[in-house]
Amino acid sequence: MRVRDKFTPTPQQTSDFLARASWATIVSVREDAIPTATHVPVLCKQRGDSWCVEGHIARNNPHWELLQSGAPTLCILQGAHCYVSSAWYKEPSAPTWNYQSVHLTGRAFLVEDPNAVMNHMRELLKFHEGETVAQHMDAVVTPATFEKLLPAIVAFRIEVDEIDSALKMSQNKEDATFASIVEHIENRDAPLDAEVAQIMRALRPALFTGSNEE
């Protein structure tokens, strides 16, 4: 992924994004050189300075056969994004698109241990439901339930070798245009506008607190 320097987030911004990420596009290349992609729920985990991605795929999806024995794999994580109209600029320029995205490149391996697969599924529940709800769901999603589900899925792990991270949120615009973009986004009602505006406010908080500090 090509990322201009001004749109490269800090390591902490990338880590924060990965900790929240839960939906990914997994891309592999078949023997006939044709790429194949599958959209799956995932958990991104940091281990020291390294990251790994844990997920699962339906067994009836042949893509899982490409996710083993250290196969090279691309994991695409897409964050908030939205259209930015040039009518909001203080000086004439072209419209653009603001977005956050991380590409993780690494080696994929299958998770064979049934207990490890079950733990992965429970971690997904806890991630989305929260600790308290997940505990109550143990009475519903029982070990017997998991045992019925396990044959239908294949769990995998991607050991990440390279991270390409982009945070393009109008950082190249002067303060007046930057503030105008945020104002217009907040007054619009597209699905991800609120999240984009929140990210932009965090990039230049002084603009929105009455402070003259940079």
Order of alpha helices (4+ residues) and beta strands (2+ residues): alpha-beta-beta-beta-beta-beta-alpha-alpha-alpha-beta-alpha-alpha
